[in-house]
Amino acid sequence: MIFYKVLKKTVNGVAGGMLSPSDVTQDLLSKTLYTRHSSNPGLLIRTSGEVRLSDFLLWQMSCCCIFSTNVLWPDFSPWNFLQALLHYQHFQRNLKRVQILENRCAESYLNFNTESFVENLKKEA
């Protein structure tokens, strides 16, 4: 629901002439979220065999390692945590290989219109 509100403000910014449609990028949307001051999670541990995320930080978790285990939370031990960390390390190695193969080293930036739009959203909050 929160992402919907941010998206609606961005659409209104385009409709109001503050932004052009080409200004709307993934980077802009990320910088307009309430979680913009926090880093994106690197590892999510989901216990009890659940694999669904229930719309929990979906945008922020696009490159997150998700570890699902059948162990219930009260029984989650340091050994289970170590297993999650090993899974995360394997995920990171594979992610680096994919990034090298795709050669995705492009830097994201905001132009003047998007910078002022983000600043206006910060003032409203």
N, C-alpha and C positions, 0 to 999 in steps of 0.2 A: 504494500500500500504506500509506503514511503517513497519507493522508486517511482510509483505512478504520479505522486505529487510533484516530484522533481521534474519528471518528464513533461507534465502538464505545464509547469512554469517555463520550461524550455520551449515548448510549442507556442506558448503565449508570447515569448520573447521573439520568436520568428514571425508570428502574426503581427506583433506590434512594431516590427521593423528594427528591433534592437540587434537581431541576428539575421544572417542570411542562412538559407537551408544548408549551404556548404560549410557553415561554421559548426554545425552540430556533428560532433565526433564522439568517439568513445572517451577520449581524454576530457572533453568538456563535461560530459555526463558524470564522469568519475569525480571531477572537481566540484560538482554541484551537489553531491550527496552529503548527507549529514555526517558520514564517516570519513570525510575528506582529510581530516587531520590524523587519522589512524592509518597504519599500514595494513595492507590486505593480509588476511591469515595465510600462513604457509602450510599448516597442517590442521585438519579437522578430524577428531577422533569420534566416531559414532559407535556407541555401544549397543548391546542387546540385539544385534543382527539387523537393525534398521539401516536402510540405505537411502531413504528419502530425506530431503533436507527441509521440508516444510517452509519453503520460501525464505530460509534463513540466510541472509547476506548473499543472495545468488549472484549479484553483479560482482561483488568483491571476491567471490570464490571461484572466478572463472579459471584461474591458474593455480588453484589450491590442491594440495594432495589430500585426498579423503581416505581415511583408514576406517574400515568397518569391521567390527568383531562381534562374535556371538556372546562374548562375556558380558554379564550385566554390570552396571556401574559400581555397585557395592563390592563386587568381586574383582574389579579391575586392579591389577597388581603392578608393581614396578616392572615385572617381566613382560606384562602386556604392553606397558608403555615403551619398553625397549624394543619390542616387536614393531610398534607403531613408528618409532624413530628409524629403525632399519628400513621399513617400508618407505618412509619419507626420503631417506638417503638414496634409495634405489630410484625413486620418482625424480629426484633432483638430477641424478646422473643422466637419466633418459631425457629429461627436459632440456638439459644443456646440449645433448646430442642433436635433438630436434632443432634447437635454435641455431646451432652451427650449420646444420644441413639447410635450413631455410634462410640463413643469413639475415635474420631479423635484427638489425642493429639500428633501425630508424629511431630517431629521437622525436618525441611528441612535443608539440609546442602549441601555444594559444596565440591567436592574433589579437589585435587591439579590441575588436568587437567582442570577442569571447571573454577577454580579460575584464572588460568593463561590465559585462553581463554577470560574471561570477562575483565581482565586487558588489554589485547591486543586490544579489541574492544574499551575500554575507551581511549586508546592512539590514535586510529584512528580518533575518533570523535573530 
